[in-house]
Amino acid sequence: MRSFKLVTLIVLCLCFTQAQANLTNPGFETGSLPPWYKARGSGVEDWNVTTADSHSGLYSATDVGNIELRQDFAAIPVSQIVELSYWLKQPEIAISAFDFFYSDGSGYESIVSLSSSDWEFFDVTSHLSPGKELVGFSVWGYAGGPAGEDRTYLDDVTLETVIPVPGAIVLGGIGVTFVGWLRRRRTV
Ligand SMILES: [Ca+2]
C-alpha cells in the first residue's frame, strides 16, 4: 500500500510540473561574459571570465572592486521560481550585494556575508517578492575590508522555475489509471 502511494505521488509529480533553468551562461562555461554585463560601479578590475578558479567546470567570473554583474531575461513570475542561488568565493572573506529587478520597475537589494575563503553557496530565493515578475538579477563585488586585493569569484548561478506542463491533467489521468491497473493485477 505504501509503495502504491509512493508510485502515485511520483507519477503525479512527473506529470504536473517541469523544472526549467532560466539563465544563459549560468556557470560562465562559454568562456565569456555575455549575456552577463557590467551594470554599475567601478573598481580595479571589471568583471571578466577566468580559469584561475571555478566552483565547477573550467570557468568562473571575477572582479576586483564594487562592481555589479547583471543578467536580464524575459519576465518570470516569482510564483514559478523554486530556486535563485549562486556560489561565491572571496579570498578576503568579505561581503557581496545582490539585486532583483522586477517588471514593474521596482528593485530589491540585500547583502550576503562570507564566512570562509572557500566557495560558499547562497540561496536568496526567500528574498523574492511574491506576486511580482523578475526580469533581472545581479551580484556585486566589494571594496574595502582587509588591506589585500578585493577579489570576488562568482559561479553556478541557478534560477530554476517549476511550471505546469500543457496537457498535464490528461497525463496525470493516464498515470493514475495505469497505477490502478497495476494495483488490481497485484491483488488478483
Ligand atoms: Ca563555471
Backbone and ligand atoms as CSV (ligand in chain L), in Angstrom:
chain,resi,resn,atom,element,x,y,z
A,1,MET,N,N,0.837,-1.208,0.000
A,1,MET,CA,C,0.000,0.000,0.000
A,1,MET,C,C,0.870,1.257,0.000
A,2,ARG,N,N,1.952,1.179,0.822
A,2,ARG,CA,C,2.836,2.338,0.892
A,2,ARG,C,C,3.512,2.570,-0.470
A,3,SER,N,N,3.931,1.457,-1.125
A,3,SER,CA,C,4.610,1.606,-2.416
A,3,SER,C,C,3.627,2.117,-3.482
A,4,PHE,N,N,2.347,1.734,-3.346
A,4,PHE,CA,C,1.336,2.220,-4.280
A,4,PHE,C,C,1.206,3.749,-4.191
A,5,LYS,N,N,1.167,4.247,-2.947
A,5,LYS,CA,C,1.052,5.701,-2.740
A,5,LYS,C,C,2.291,6.417,-3.283
A,6,LEU,N,N,3.447,5.804,-3.051
A,6,LEU,CA,C,4.704,6.417,-3.488
A,6,LEU,C,C,4.746,6.509,-5.010
A,7,VAL,N,N,4.362,5.400,-5.667
A,7,VAL,CA,C,4.369,5.390,-7.135
A,7,VAL,C,C,3.389,6.426,-7.664
A,8,THR,N,N,2.207,6.521,-7.049
A,8,THR,CA,C,1.208,7.502,-7.478
A,8,THR,C,C,1.760,8.916,-7.359
A,9,LEU,N,N,2.432,9.169,-6.217
A,9,LEU,CA,C,2.998,10.500,-5.972
A,9,LEU,C,C,4.046,10.838,-7.031
A,10,ILE,N,N,4.918,9.880,-7.324
A,10,ILE,CA,C,5.974,10.116,-8.311
A,10,ILE,C,C,5.357,10.390,-9.680
A,11,VAL,N,N,4.367,9.593,-10.055
A,11,VAL,CA,C,3.716,9.763,-11.359
A,11,VAL,C,C,3.084,11.151,-11.453
A,12,LEU,N,N,2.377,11.566,-10.380
A,12,LEU,CA,C,1.713,12.877,-10.388
A,12,LEU,C,C,2.731,14.001,-10.496
A,13,CYS,N,N,3.844,13.899,-9.743
A,13,CYS,CA,C,4.865,14.941,-9.768
A,13,CYS,C,C,5.466,15.057,-11.160
A,14,LEU,N,N,5.753,13.914,-11.773
A,14,LEU,CA,C,6.369,13.914,-13.095
A,14,LEU,C,C,5.446,14.535,-14.130
A,15,CYS,N,N,4.150,14.325,-13.957
A,15,CYS,CA,C,3.202,14.746,-14.973
A,15,CYS,C,C,2.786,16.210,-14.848
A,16,PHE,N,N,2.756,16.744,-13.634
A,16,PHE,CA,C,2.164,18.065,-13.464
A,16,PHE,C,C,3.135,19.238,-13.556
A,17,THR,N,N,4.410,18.980,-13.360
A,17,THR,CA,C,5.347,20.097,-13.382
A,17,THR,C,C,6.612,19.750,-14.153
A,18,GLN,N,N,7.306,20.799,-14.526
A,18,GLN,CA,C,8.565,20.603,-15.227
A,18,GLN,C,C,9.544,21.667,-14.766
A,19,ALA,N,N,10.709,21.229,-14.311
A,19,ALA,CA,C,11.741,22.183,-13.886
A,19,ALA,C,C,12.403,22.790,-15.118
A,20,GLN,N,N,12.753,24.054,-14.986
A,20,GLN,CA,C,13.340,24.733,-16.132
A,20,GLN,C,C,14.406,25.715,-15.649
A,21,ALA,N,N,15.575,25.674,-16.267
A,21,ALA,CA,C,16.628,26.652,-15.968
A,21,ALA,C,C,16.387,27.881,-16.829
A,22,ASN,N,N,16.617,29.070,-16.254
A,22,ASN,CA,C,16.217,30.293,-16.960
A,22,ASN,C,C,17.351,31.254,-17.269
A,23,LEU,N,N,18.548,30.928,-16.885
A,23,LEU,CA,C,19.668,31.821,-17.172
A,23,LEU,C,C,20.493,31.276,-18.327
A,24,THR,N,N,21.108,32.185,-19.047
A,24,THR,CA,C,22.034,31.804,-20.111
A,24,THR,C,C,23.454,31.963,-19.580
A,25,ASN,N,N,24.288,30.982,-19.876
A,25,ASN,CA,C,25.684,31.029,-19.413
A,25,ASN,C,C,25.769,31.138,-17.880
A,26,PRO,N,N,25.026,30.299,-17.139
A,26,PRO,CA,C,24.959,30.433,-15.679
A,26,PRO,C,C,26.265,30.108,-14.968
A,27,GLY,N,N,27.124,29.322,-15.617
A,27,GLY,CA,C,28.395,28.946,-14.999
A,27,GLY,C,C,29.600,29.453,-15.769
A,28,PHE,N,N,29.350,30.382,-16.711
A,28,PHE,CA,C,30.395,31.056,-17.488
A,28,PHE,C,C,31.222,30.102,-18.350
A,29,GLU,N,N,30.609,28.943,-18.667
A,29,GLU,CA,C,31.353,27.932,-19.413
A,29,GLU,C,C,31.454,28.227,-20.907
A,30,THR,N,N,30.845,29.332,-21.364
A,30,THR,CA,C,31.110,29.744,-22.747
A,30,THR,C,C,32.499,30.356,-22.842
A,31,GLY,N,N,33.099,30.676,-21.696
A,31,GLY,CA,C,34.412,31.305,-21.695
A,31,GLY,C,C,34.348,32.809,-21.884
A,32,SER,N,N,33.108,33.356,-21.903
A,32,SER,CA,C,32.961,34.816,-21.996
A,32,SER,C,C,31.767,35.241,-21.147
A,33,LEU,N,N,31.618,36.540,-20.906
A,33,LEU,CA,C,30.576,37.027,-20.006
A,33,LEU,C,C,29.161,37.032,-20.575
A,34,PRO,N,N,28.935,37.527,-21.798
A,34,PRO,CA,C,27.556,37.710,-22.284
A,34,PRO,C,C,26.702,36.466,-22.111
A,35,PRO,N,N,25.415,36.647,-21.775
A,35,PRO,CA,C,24.688,37.924,-21.685
A,35,PRO,C,C,24.850,38.655,-20.346
A,36,TRP,N,N,25.709,38.186,-19.450
A,36,TRP,CA,C,26.024,38.949,-18.247
A,36,TRP,C,C,26.720,40.232,-18.677
A,37,TYR,N,N,26.502,41.318,-17.943
A,37,TYR,CA,C,27.182,42.568,-18.282
A,37,TYR,C,C,27.439,43.408,-17.038
A,38,LYS,N,N,28.472,44.241,-17.109
A,38,LYS,CA,C,28.752,45.186,-16.033
A,38,LYS,C,C,27.666,46.246,-16.043
A,39,ALA,N,N,26.975,46.433,-14.909
A,39,ALA,CA,C,25.872,47.391,-14.882
A,39,ALA,C,C,26.254,48.690,-14.174
A,40,ARG,N,N,26.737,48.596,-12.941
A,40,ARG,CA,C,27.068,49.795,-12.169
A,40,ARG,C,C,28.365,49.570,-11.384
A,41,GLY,N,N,28.914,50.661,-10.881
A,41,GLY,CA,C,30.069,50.572,-10.001
A,41,GLY,C,C,31.391,50.723,-10.730
A,42,SER,N,N,32.449,50.719,-9.944
A,42,SER,CA,C,33.787,50.834,-10.516
A,42,SER,C,C,34.779,50.133,-9.597
A,43,GLY,N,N,35.947,49.818,-10.137
A,43,GLY,CA,C,36.941,49.123,-9.339
A,43,GLY,C,C,38.248,48.977,-10.078
A,44,VAL,N,N,39.078,48.096,-9.568
A,44,VAL,CA,C,40.417,47.890,-10.128
A,44,VAL,C,C,40.362,46.989,-11.363
A,45,GLU,N,N,39.411,46.005,-11.343
A,45,GLU,CA,C,39.327,45.050,-12.456
A,45,GLU,C,C,37.853,44.760,-12.739
A,46,ASP,N,N,37.393,45.081,-13.928
A,46,ASP,CA,C,35.995,44.812,-14.299
A,46,ASP,C,C,35.727,43.311,-14.316
A,47,TRP,N,N,34.447,42.960,-14.202
A,47,TRP,CA,C,34.058,41.560,-14.290
A,47,TRP,C,C,34.585,40.949,-15.586
A,48,ASN,N,N,35.172,39.771,-15.453
A,48,ASN,CA,C,35.681,39.035,-16.618
A,48,ASN,C,C,35.637,37.556,-16.293
A,49,VAL,N,N,35.772,36.731,-17.313
A,49,VAL,CA,C,35.753,35.277,-17.114
A,49,VAL,C,C,37.185,34.785,-16.951
A,50,THR,N,N,37.371,33.889,-15.989
A,50,THR,CA,C,38.733,33.426,-15.680
A,50,THR,C,C,38.777,31.914,-15.500
A,51,THR,N,N,39.958,31.349,-15.727
A,51,THR,CA,C,40.197,29.933,-15.408
A,51,THR,C,C,41.020,29.820,-14.118
A,52,ALA,N,N,41.269,30.946,-13.462
A,52,ALA,CA,C,42.100,30.946,-12.246
A,52,ALA,C,C,41.437,30.158,-11.122
A,53,ASP,N,N,40.093,30.132,-11.124
A,53,ASP,CA,C,39.365,29.395,-10.099
A,53,ASP,C,C,37.964,29.124,-10.652
A,54,SER,N,N,37.300,28.107,-10.157
A,54,SER,CA,C,35.903,27.850,-10.544
A,54,SER,C,C,35.264,26.968,-9.489
A,55,HIS,N,N,33.937,27.092,-9.363
A,55,HIS,CA,C,33.228,26.165,-8.484
A,55,HIS,C,C,32.978,24.861,-9.199
A,56,SER,N,N,32.600,24.963,-10.494
A,56,SER,CA,C,32.506,23.774,-11.336
A,56,SER,C,C,32.885,24.154,-12.753
A,57,GLY,N,N,33.249,23.170,-13.542
A,57,GLY,CA,C,33.676,23.442,-14.907
A,57,GLY,C,C,35.040,24.105,-14.927
A,58,LEU,N,N,35.314,24.808,-16.036
A,58,LEU,CA,C,36.620,25.437,-16.217
A,58,LEU,C,C,36.647,26.882,-15.761
A,59,TYR,N,N,35.493,27.543,-15.834
A,59,TYR,CA,C,35.477,29.000,-15.687
A,59,TYR,C,C,34.638,29.484,-14.508
A,60,SER,N,N,34.957,30.692,-14.053
A,60,SER,CA,C,34.077,31.475,-13.185
A,60,SER,C,C,34.203,32.919,-13.659
A,61,ALA,N,N,33.386,33.806,-13.038
A,61,ALA,CA,C,33.529,35.240,-13.312
A,61,ALA,C,C,34.201,35.867,-12.104
A,62,THR,N,N,35.001,36.900,-12.344
A,62,THR,CA,C,35.713,37.540,-11.239
A,62,THR,C,C,35.817,39.040,-11.456
A,63,ASP,N,N,35.907,39.776,-10.350
A,63,ASP,CA,C,36.174,41.221,-10.436
A,63,ASP,C,C,36.979,41.639,-9.207
A,64,VAL,N,N,37.507,42.827,-9.260
A,64,VAL,CA,C,38.164,43.433,-8.104
A,64,VAL,C,C,37.556,44.819,-7.940
A,65,GLY,N,N,36.723,44.958,-6.904
A,65,GLY,CA,C,36.083,46.244,-6.670
A,65,GLY,C,C,34.580,46.130,-6.554
A,66,ASN,N,N,33.934,47.242,-6.255
A,66,ASN,CA,C,32.491,47.271,-6.028
A,66,ASN,C,C,31.767,47.460,-7.364
A,67,ILE,N,N,31.669,46.376,-8.119
A,67,ILE,CA,C,31.118,46.409,-9.483
A,67,ILE,C,C,29.999,45.371,-9.583
A,68,GLU,N,N,28.945,45.739,-10.326
A,68,GLU,CA,C,27.745,44.906,-10.435
A,68,GLU,C,C,27.754,44.102,-11.738
A,69,LEU,N,N,27.512,42.793,-11.621
A,69,LEU,CA,C,27.393,41.923,-12.798
A,69,LEU,C,C,25.942,41.487,-12.913
A,70,ARG,N,N,25.320,41.809,-14.049
A,70,ARG,CA,C,23.865,41.634,-14.163
A,70,ARG,C,C,23.483,40.829,-15.406
A,71,GLN,N,N,22.378,40.094,-15.282
A,71,GLN,CA,C,21.763,39.445,-16.453
A,71,GLN,C,C,20.273,39.760,-16.458
A,72,ASP,N,N,19.747,40.138,-17.627
A,72,ASP,CA,C,18.316,40.393,-17.821
A,72,ASP,C,C,17.694,39.239,-18.611
A,73,PHE,N,N,16.403,39.035,-18.414
A,73,PHE,CA,C,15.723,37.927,-19.091
A,73,PHE,C,C,14.237,38.243,-19.199
A,74,ALA,N,N,13.517,37.439,-19.965
A,74,ALA,CA,C,12.068,37.614,-20.093
A,74,ALA,C,C,11.421,37.437,-18.722
A,75,ALA,N,N,10.338,38.207,-18.471
A,75,ALA,CA,C,9.691,38.231,-17.155
A,75,ALA,C,C,9.315,36.825,-16.666
A,76,ILE,N,N,9.684,36.541,-15.415
A,76,ILE,CA,C,9.364,35.250,-14.793
A,76,ILE,C,C,8.540,35.515,-13.534
A,77,PRO,N,N,7.303,34.996,-13.457
A,77,PRO,CA,C,6.511,35.166,-12.229
A,77,PRO,C,C,7.245,34.559,-11.032
A,78,VAL,N,N,7.355,35.316,-9.958
A,78,VAL,CA,C,8.040,34.821,-8.761
A,78,VAL,C,C,7.389,33.530,-8.260
A,79,SER,N,N,6.070,33.410,-8.479
A,79,SER,CA,C,5.356,32.212,-8.018
A,79,SER,C,C,5.883,30.931,-8.668
A,80,GLN,N,N,6.571,31.077,-9.824
A,80,GLN,CA,C,7.104,29.890,-10.507
A,80,GLN,C,C,8.553,29.592,-10.124
A,81,ILE,N,N,9.190,30.499,-9.398
A,81,ILE,CA,C,10.615,30.332,-9.085
A,81,ILE,C,C,10.781,29.453,-7.843
A,82,VAL,N,N,11.537,28.367,-8.007
A,82,VAL,CA,C,11.787,27.477,-6.869
A,82,VAL,C,C,13.206,27.639,-6.331
A,83,GLU,N,N,14.096,28.209,-7.125
A,83,GLU,CA,C,15.454,28.430,-6.608
A,83,GLU,C,C,16.156,29.551,-7.356
A,84,LEU,N,N,16.721,30.481,-6.584
A,84,LEU,CA,C,17.622,31.500,-7.110
A,84,LEU,C,C,18.832,31.480,-6.182
A,85,SER,N,N,19.946,30.988,-6.694
A,85,SER,CA,C,21.116,30.783,-5.840
A,85,SER,C,C,22.394,30.948,-6.648
A,86,TYR,N,N,23.511,31.028,-5.946
A,86,TYR,CA,C,24.803,31.163,-6.624
A,86,TYR,C,C,25.926,30.806,-5.667
A,87,TRP,N,N,27.107,30.653,-6.217
A,87,TRP,CA,C,28.307,30.335,-5.445
A,87,TRP,C,C,29.272,31.511,-5.525
A,88,LEU,N,N,29.837,31.878,-4.380
A,88,LEU,CA,C,30.799,32.985,-4.310
A,88,LEU,C,C,32.078,32.522,-3.630
A,89,LYS,N,N,33.163,33.174,-4.014
A,89,LYS,CA,C,34.432,32.961,-3.307
A,89,LYS,C,C,35.139,34.304,-3.194
A,90,GLN,N,N,35.562,34.619,-1.984
A,90,GLN,CA,C,36.312,35.860,-1.746
A,90,GLN,C,C,37.502,35.541,-0.838
A,91,PRO,N,N,38.720,35.627,-1.350
A,91,PRO,CA,C,39.902,35.332,-0.524
A,91,PRO,C,C,39.927,36.157,0.758
A,92,GLU,N,N,39.341,37.361,0.737
A,92,GLU,CA,C,39.348,38.206,1.943
A,92,GLU,C,C,38.136,37.981,2.858
A,93,ILE,N,N,37.252,37.036,2.495
A,93,ILE,CA,C,36.080,36.707,3.326
A,93,ILE,C,C,35.302,37.987,3.663
A,94,ALA,N,N,34.748,38.618,2.635
A,94,ALA,CA,C,34.103,39.922,2.819
A,94,ALA,C,C,32.592,39.821,2.633
A,95,ILE,N,N,32.020,40.731,1.861
A,95,ILE,CA,C,30.567,40.774,1.646
A,95,ILE,C,C,30.270,40.944,0.158
A,96,SER,N,N,29.012,40.687,-0.197
A,96,SER,CA,C,28.597,40.855,-1.591
A,96,SER,C,C,27.109,41.200,-1.612
A,97,ALA,N,N,26.758,42.215,-2.373
A,97,ALA,CA,C,25.342,42.574,-2.532
A,97,ALA,C,C,24.752,41.830,-3.723
A,98,PHE,N,N,23.445,41.636,-3.675
A,98,PHE,CA,C,22.728,41.102,-4.843
A,98,PHE,C,C,21.478,41.941,-5.053
A,99,ASP,N,N,21.032,42.034,-6.295
A,99,ASP,CA,C,19.861,42.840,-6.646
A,99,ASP,C,C,18.858,42.038,-7.458
A,100,PHE,N,N,17.572,42.288,-7.182
A,100,PHE,CA,C,16.489,41.782,-8.034
A,100,PHE,C,C,15.915,42.967,-8.805
A,101,PHE,N,N,15.498,42.737,-10.035
A,101,PHE,CA,C,14.823,43.757,-10.840
A,101,PHE,C,C,13.488,43.189,-11.299
A,102,TYR,N,N,12.417,43.946,-11.013
A,102,TYR,CA,C,11.067,43.455,-11.321
A,102,TYR,C,C,10.470,44.194,-12.529
A,103,SER,N,N,9.464,43.565,-13.133
A,103,SER,CA,C,8.853,44.116,-14.353
A,103,SER,C,C,8.119,45.422,-14.090
A,104,ASP,N,N,7.744,45.699,-12.833
A,104,ASP,CA,C,7.048,46.952,-12.514
A,104,ASP,C,C,8.031,48.107,-12.259
A,105,GLY,N,N,9.329,47.851,-12.485
A,105,GLY,CA,C,10.327,48.900,-12.322
A,105,GLY,C,C,10.922,48.967,-10.926
A,106,SER,N,N,10.366,48.202,-10.007
A,106,SER,CA,C,10.907,48.204,-8.645
A,106,SER,C,C,12.108,47.269,-8.570
A,107,GLY,N,N,12.849,47.424,-7.474
A,107,GLY,CA,C,14.018,46.578,-7.274
A,107,GLY,C,C,14.166,46.207,-5.819
A,108,TYR,N,N,15.128,45.353,-5.539
A,108,TYR,CA,C,15.399,44.916,-4.165
A,108,TYR,C,C,16.886,44.646,-4.066
A,109,GLU,N,N,17.497,45.084,-2.975
A,109,GLU,CA,C,18.923,44.797,-2.782
A,109,GLU,C,C,19.180,44.336,-1.363
A,110,SER,N,N,20.038,43.334,-1.224
A,110,SER,CA,C,20.461,42.887,0.094
A,110,SER,C,C,21.914,42.431,0.005
A,111,ILE,N,N,22.465,42.035,1.131
A,111,ILE,CA,C,23.894,41.688,1.204
A,111,ILE,C,C,24.071,40.320,1.836
A,112,VAL,N,N,25.010,39.551,1.308
A,112,VAL,CA,C,25.406,38.297,1.958
A,112,VAL,C,C,26.823,38.469,2.501
A,113,SER,N,N,27.114,37.757,3.586
A,113,SER,CA,C,28.448,37.802,4.190
A,113,SER,C,C,29.104,36.444,4.047
A,114,LEU,N,N,30.357,36.449,3.622
A,114,LEU,CA,C,31.073,35.185,3.503
A,114,LEU,C,C,31.713,34.823,4.836
A,115,SER,N,N,31.865,33.514,5.067
A,115,SER,CA,C,32.412,33.078,6.355
A,115,SER,C,C,33.678,32.253,6.210
A,116,SER,N,N,34.090,32.013,4.957
A,116,SER,CA,C,35.353,31.295,4.754
A,116,SER,C,C,35.954,31.758,3.431
A,117,SER,N,N,37.199,31.394,3.181
A,117,SER,CA,C,37.846,31.814,1.935
A,117,SER,C,C,37.614,30.812,0.807
A,118,ASP,N,N,36.802,29.774,1.089
A,118,ASP,CA,C,36.489,28.776,0.062
A,118,ASP,C,C,35.177,29.164,-0.637
A,119,TRP,N,N,34.757,28.401,-1.624
A,119,TRP,CA,C,33.481,28.639,-2.289
A,119,TRP,C,C,32.335,28.473,-1.293
A,120,GLU,N,N,31.383,29.406,-1.348
A,120,GLU,CA,C,30.208,29.330,-0.475
A,120,GLU,C,C,28.930,29.476,-1.287
A,121,PHE,N,N,27.905,28.752,-0.841
A,121,PHE,CA,C,26.619,28.706,-1.541
A,121,PHE,C,C,25.627,29.676,-0.896
A,122,PHE,N,N,24.955,30.466,-1.723
A,122,PHE,CA,C,23.944,31.392,-1.209
A,122,PHE,C,C,22.629,31.181,-1.960
A,123,ASP,N,N,21.587,30.847,-1.215
A,123,ASP,CA,C,20.258,30.695,-1.779
A,123,ASP,C,C,19.435,31.904,-1.335
A,124,VAL,N,N,19.073,32.765,-2.294
A,124,VAL,CA,C,18.377,34.014,-1.948
A,124,VAL,C,C,16.905,33.980,-2.379
A,125,THR,N,N,16.409,32.777,-2.637
A,125,THR,CA,C,15.031,32.614,-3.116
A,125,THR,C,C,14.016,33.293,-2.194
A,126,SER,N,N,14.239,33.185,-0.882
A,126,SER,CA,C,13.257,33.696,0.081
A,126,SER,C,C,13.168,35.220,0.079
A,127,HIS,N,N,14.136,35.891,-0.553
A,127,HIS,CA,C,14.102,37.364,-0.621
A,127,HIS,C,C,13.163,37.877,-1.718
A,128,LEU,N,N,12.728,36.983,-2.608
A,128,LEU,CA,C,11.874,37.405,-3.729
A,128,LEU,C,C,10.502,37.853,-3.230
A,129,SER,N,N,9.893,38.787,-3.950
A,129,SER,CA,C,8.570,39.304,-3.590
A,129,SER,C,C,7.480,38.538,-4.323
A,130,PRO,N,N,6.615,37.831,-3.579
A,130,PRO,CA,C,5.516,37.091,-4.205
A,130,PRO,C,C,4.615,38.055,-4.991
A,131,GLY,N,N,4.129,37.622,-6.105
A,131,GLY,CA,C,3.214,38.438,-6.895
A,131,GLY,C,C,3.894,39.288,-7.942
A,132,LYS,N,N,5.239,39.388,-7.878
A,132,LYS,CA,C,5.954,40.190,-8.883
A,132,LYS,C,C,6.544,39.294,-9.964
A,133,GLU,N,N,7.095,39.951,-10.993
A,133,GLU,CA,C,7.762,39.222,-12.077
A,133,GLU,C,C,9.212,39.672,-12.133
A,134,LEU,N,N,10.116,38.711,-12.071
A,134,LEU,CA,C,11.543,39.014,-12.081
A,134,LEU,C,C,12.028,39.172,-13.527
A,135,VAL,N,N,12.764,40.251,-13.783
A,135,VAL,CA,C,13.292,40.475,-15.143
A,135,VAL,C,C,14.814,40.640,-15.160
A,136,GLY,N,N,15.431,40.648,-13.969
A,136,GLY,CA,C,16.885,40.783,-13.927
A,136,GLY,C,C,17.436,40.400,-12.563
A,137,PHE,N,N,18.705,40.014,-12.559
A,137,PHE,CA,C,19.377,39.621,-11.319
A,137,PHE,C,C,20.835,40.039,-11.417
A,138,SER,N,N,21.387,40.522,-10.305
A,138,SER,CA,C,22.797,40.911,-10.328
A,138,SER,C,C,23.500,40.577,-9.023
A,139,VAL,N,N,24.813,40.457,-9.119
A,139,VAL,CA,C,25.687,40.206,-7.977
A,139,VAL,C,C,26.814,41.234,-8.028
A,140,TRP,N,N,27.197,41.720,-6.844
A,140,TRP,CA,C,28.239,42.745,-6.755
A,140,TRP,C,C,29.528,42.187,-6.172
A,141,GLY,N,N,30.641,42.767,-6.603
A,141,GLY,CA,C,31.897,42.607,-5.888
A,141,GLY,C,C,31.881,43.584,-4.714
A,142,TYR,N,N,33.033,43.874,-4.138
A,142,TYR,CA,C,33.074,44.773,-2.977
A,142,TYR,C,C,34.380,45.572,-3.001
A,143,ALA,N,N,34.416,46.575,-2.165
A,143,ALA,CA,C,35.641,47.352,-1.969
A,143,ALA,C,C,35.805,47.599,-0.478
A,144,GLY,N,N,37.029,47.594,-0.010
A,144,GLY,CA,C,37.290,47.847,1.410
A,144,GLY,C,C,37.675,46.583,2.141
A,145,GLY,N,N,37.549,46.588,3.429
A,145,GLY,CA,C,37.924,45.428,4.230
A,145,GLY,C,C,39.424,45.357,4.435
A,146,PRO,N,N,39.965,44.125,4.508
A,146,PRO,CA,C,41.402,43.962,4.725
A,146,PRO,C,C,42.240,44.637,3.632
A,147,ALA,N,N,43.539,44.715,3.878
A,147,ALA,CA,C,44.414,45.515,3.018
A,147,ALA,C,C,44.638,44.927,1.619
A,148,GLY,N,N,44.370,43.628,1.454
A,148,GLY,CA,C,44.683,42.975,0.174
A,148,GLY,C,C,43.700,43.290,-0.933
A,149,GLU,N,N,43.844,42.549,-2.030
A,149,GLU,CA,C,43.010,42.706,-3.223
A,149,GLU,C,C,41.548,42.358,-2.912
A,150,ASP,N,N,40.612,43.200,-3.397
A,150,ASP,CA,C,39.176,42.998,-3.130
A,150,ASP,C,C,38.555,42.116,-4.215
A,151,ARG,N,N,38.972,40.856,-4.263
A,151,ARG,CA,C,38.546,39.994,-5.370
A,151,ARG,C,C,37.331,39.148,-5.000
A,152,THR,N,N,36.412,39.041,-5.951
A,152,THR,CA,C,35.236,38.174,-5.828
A,152,THR,C,C,35.201,37.220,-7.025
A,153,TYR,N,N,34.883,35.964,-6.762
A,153,TYR,CA,C,34.600,34.992,-7.817
A,153,TYR,C,C,33.122,34.602,-7.721
A,154,LEU,N,N,32.476,34.448,-8.874
A,154,LEU,CA,C,31.066,34.038,-8.951
A,154,LEU,C,C,30.941,32.870,-9.917
A,155,ASP,N,N,30.142,31.860,-9.541
A,155,ASP,CA,C,29.956,30.714,-10.436
A,155,ASP,C,C,28.595,30.063,-10.158
A,156,ASP,N,N,28.151,29.271,-11.118
A,156,ASP,CA,C,26.965,28.413,-10.971
A,156,ASP,C,C,25.746,29.131,-10.399
A,157,VAL,N,N,25.300,30.142,-11.111
A,157,VAL,CA,C,24.077,30.851,-10.727
A,157,VAL,C,C,22.883,30.011,-11.196
A,158,THR,N,N,21.952,29.758,-10.291
A,158,THR,CA,C,20.779,28.934,-10.612
A,158,THR,C,C,19.514,29.766,-10.487
A,159,LEU,N,N,18.744,29.827,-11.551
A,159,LEU,CA,C,17.410,30.435,-11.499
A,159,LEU,C,C,16.462,29.395,-12.087
A,160,GLU,N,N,15.866,28.607,-11.191
A,160,GLU,CA,C,15.058,27.473,-11.638
A,160,GLU,C,C,13.585,27.722,-11.364
A,161,THR,N,N,12.775,27.429,-12.343
A,161,THR,CA,C,11.329,27.529,-12.174
A,161,THR,C,C,10.702,26.153,-12.317
A,162,VAL,N,N,9.514,26.023,-11.767
A,162,VAL,CA,C,8.717,24.824,-11.994
A,162,VAL,C,C,7.410,25.293,-12.601
A,163,ILE,N,N,7.128,24.811,-13.789
A,163,ILE,CA,C,5.928,25.260,-14.495
A,163,ILE,C,C,5.031,24.068,-14.831
A,164,PRO,N,N,3.712,24.302,-14.892
A,164,PRO,CA,C,2.794,23.227,-15.269
A,164,PRO,C,C,3.046,22.825,-16.719
A,165,VAL,N,N,2.934,21.544,-16.978
A,165,VAL,CA,C,3.116,21.049,-18.338
A,165,VAL,C,C,1.771,21.040,-19.062
A,166,PRO,N,N,1.657,21.574,-20.275
A,166,PRO,CA,C,0.386,21.529,-21.015
A,166,PRO,C,C,-0.098,20.086,-21.163
A,167,GLY,N,N,-1.387,19.893,-20.943
A,167,GLY,CA,C,-1.933,18.537,-21.057
A,167,GLY,C,C,-1.621,17.684,-19.848
A,168,ALA,N,N,-1.165,18.336,-18.769
A,168,ALA,CA,C,-0.724,17.581,-17.594
A,168,ALA,C,C,-1.850,16.772,-16.969
A,169,ILE,N,N,-3.060,17.314,-17.021
A,169,ILE,CA,C,-4.186,16.611,-16.401
A,169,ILE,C,C,-4.432,15.281,-17.117
A,170,VAL,N,N,-4.326,15.315,-18.441
A,170,VAL,CA,C,-4.502,14.094,-19.229
A,170,VAL,C,C,-3.430,13.087,-18.859
A,171,LEU,N,N,-2.174,13.559,-18.822
A,171,LEU,CA,C,-1.061,12.671,-18.476
A,171,LEU,C,C,-1.231,12.114,-17.068
A,172,GLY,N,N,-1.659,12.993,-16.145
A,172,GLY,CA,C,-1.873,12.566,-14.769
A,172,GLY,C,C,-2.939,11.498,-14.693
A,173,GLY,N,N,-4.006,11.691,-15.476
A,173,GLY,CA,C,-5.096,10.719,-15.512
A,173,GLY,C,C,-4.615,9.369,-16.004
A,174,ILE,N,N,-3.799,9.392,-17.051
A,174,ILE,CA,C,-3.242,8.141,-17.581
A,174,ILE,C,C,-2.382,7.459,-16.522
A,175,GLY,N,N,-1.589,8.287,-15.810
A,175,GLY,CA,C,-0.713,7.744,-14.775
A,175,GLY,C,C,-1.487,7.056,-13.684
A,176,VAL,N,N,-2.557,7.718,-13.207
A,176,VAL,CA,C,-3.371,7.163,-12.122
A,176,VAL,C,C,-4.056,5.882,-12.582
A,177,THR,N,N,-4.573,5.888,-13.822
A,177,THR,CA,C,-5.227,4.703,-14.366
A,177,THR,C,C,-4.257,3.530,-14.430
A,178,PHE,N,N,-3.029,3.821,-14.881
A,178,PHE,CA,C,-2.011,2.784,-15.018
A,178,PHE,C,C,-1.653,2.196,-13.653
A,179,VAL,N,N,-1.467,3.085,-12.666
A,179,VAL,CA,C,-1.114,2.620,-11.318
A,179,VAL,C,C,-2.261,1.781,-10.740
A,180,GLY,N,N,-3.513,2.233,-10.995
A,180,GLY,CA,C,-4.670,1.491,-10.521
A,180,GLY,C,C,-4.725,0.103,-11.143
A,181,TRP,N,N,-4.375,0.030,-12.453
A,181,TRP,CA,C,-4.355,-1.244,-13.156
A,181,TRP,C,C,-3.299,-2.169,-12.546
A,182,LEU,N,N,-2.119,-1.608,-12.255
A,182,LEU,CA,C,-1.050,-2.388,-11.633
A,182,LEU,C,C,-1.495,-2.955,-10.295
A,183,ARG,N,N,-2.189,-2.098,-9.547
A,183,ARG,CA,C,-2.638,-2.485,-8.200
A,183,ARG,C,C,-3.645,-3.627,-8.285
A,184,ARG,N,N,-4.560,-3.511,-9.262
A,184,ARG,CA,C,-5.564,-4.573,-9.424
A,184,ARG,C,C,-4.905,-5.894,-9.795
A,185,ARG,N,N,-3.892,-5.800,-10.695
A,185,ARG,CA,C,-3.183,-7.014,-11.120
A,185,ARG,C,C,-2.525,-7.700,-9.942
A,186,ARG,N,N,-1.945,-6.855,-9.047
A,186,ARG,CA,C,-1.203,-7.362,-7.902
A,186,ARG,C,C,-2.132,-8.079,-6.917
A,187,THR,N,N,-3.399,-7.592,-6.816
A,187,THR,CA,C,-4.303,-8.142,-5.814
A,187,THR,C,C,-5.097,-9.341,-6.353
A,188,VAL,N,N,-5.011,-9.580,-7.692
A,188,VAL,CA,C,-5.763,-10.705,-8.261
A,188,VAL,C,C,-5.123,-12.024,-7.823
L,1,CA,CA,CA,31.907,27.512,-14.016
